[in-house]
């Protein structure tokens, strides 16, 4: 199963559209949106026509969207959360511990706007943050991930950066 991972779109749906134009994104059978903003997850589902599982982030209140989900996909158990409640800005140890307690072998989070791929750790959990598709803090280009899952195998994860071309062209048009 091929799953797209995205987070922290913050209402910049144009970056989701840019992401979906990439051939890697077209391969996704479903998407996980790790919060900030849940409305963007609904928009993503509408424009790509594929299921989108979403959680609320610290910028998504008030909302009735859950703060975390436990999903069974592609023969794996995935813990999806935004990460602010697990203190991910100080590290992912608490997140990994909680995911392991839930029986998850993969934890997906956002919040930091910094992409992270941490292979299976001592808790037996692979920890993933797709970074921010719209407002990255680790590079000038937004990012997302594609994760390939097969039962009994380690996940294969690819971090993909968006092009700066669209932003540059937008700035050129505005300065005319």
N, C-alpha and C positions, 0 to 999 in steps of 0.2 A: 504494500500500500504506500502511496506517495502522499505526503501531507505537507501543506504549506504552513509556515509559522510566521506570524507578524505581530507587532505590538506598537503601542505608542504612536498611533497615527494622528491623534489630536485634532481631528476635524479636517485634516488636509487630504481630502478624498482624491485629489489629483495625483498624489503620490501612490495611492492604491491602484489607480488606473494605469499609471506608468509601470508599476510593478507587474500588473497583469498582462502587459504587452510583451514581457520577456518570455522567451520560450520555456525557461525553467518553471515559471509560475504556471504556465498552461498545463504542465504535467500533474499538478496537484489534484487529487481526488476529493480532498476536503481541506479546510483551513482551520487553524487554531489562532484566535486573536486574544492576546494576553492583556487586554485592557487599555484604557485611555485612547479612545472613546468607544463605548459599546455601540453607539449609533453607527460608527464607521464599520463595525463588524456586520451590521444589518445591511449597510450599503454594499459591502464586499460580497455578501451572499446574493444580493440582487443583481449586481453587475457580472458576477462570474457564474451564477447559476449552480453553485456547488454548496454543500453544507458548510456552515461556519459555526464552530463552537467558540463561545466567548465567555469571558469573565470580566467583572468590574474592576477598574483600577481606582487609585486615589482621586482621580479627576472625574469619576463617574457617579457622583452622588447628587441627589438621592436617586436610587435605582432599585429595581427588584431583581436585577441580574446577580447571580451568585458571585462571591469573591474567589471561589475555587471550584474546580470540577475534577472528577476522577473519570477518565475515559478508557475504554478498552478498544484499541484500534490496531490493526495489523499484527495481532498476536502479542501486543505489549500493553502495559498499564501505564497511562500517562496522567501525571498530576499537573493541571493547568492552573496558574494563578498569576496575578499581577506582580506580587512579591513584596509590596509595601508592608503588608502585615507580618512578613517573615524577616524584615530588616535586611533585605538583600543589598542595600547600599554598604553595609558593613561586612558583607560576605554571604556565601550561599550555604553555609553549614546547617543553619536552622531549616532552611528550605529542603535540603537533601534529607535531613533527619525526618522531617514531617512526611515527605514523599515516601520514604522507606517504610515508615509506620503505616502508611496507607496501602502498602504492597506495590507501589509504583516502581518501575525500573527506569522511567524517564520523568524529569521535571522540566516544565517549560514556564518561564517567567518573563517579565518585562521590567518596567519602572526605572531602571538605571539609564536607559537609552544607549547602552553599551553592549555590543554583541559579545556573546560568550559561548564557547563550546567546551564543556568540561566532561571528558570521557568518564565512563563508569568509575565511581569513586569507592571508598571503603564501605559505604552504605549500600553499594550495588546500584547506584542511581547515576544515570547520565543527565547532566544539568545543562539546559540550553536557554539562551536569551537571544532572540533574533535581532536585538537592537531596536532602534526606532526607524520606521520607514520614512518618517517626516522630519524629525528633529533629533538627529544623531548627536551624541556627545563624544564619540570615539573617532569620528572622521567627518568629512564634509558631506559625504553621500549617505543617504538612507540605506537601510538594509532589511533583508528578510531571509528566511531559511527554507530549504526544501529538505525534508526528512523522508528517507526510504526505510520502510519497516517490513520485516519478515519474521514470523514466529521463530524463536530459537536462535536468532542472529542479532548481533549488535546493530543499532541504528546507524545508517549512513546519512550524514548531515552535511549539507553544503550551505555556506554563507554566501549570499549574493548581494552585491552593492548596486544601487541604482546609478545611472549615468548623471553627470552634471550637465549634460547638454540641454536638457529641458529648462533647467533653472537659468542657464546662460542665455538661451534664446528668449526667455520671458523677460529678462533684464534688458536685453537689446531692444525688444519691441517697446518696452515702457519708456526707454530713453529717446525714442524718435520724436 
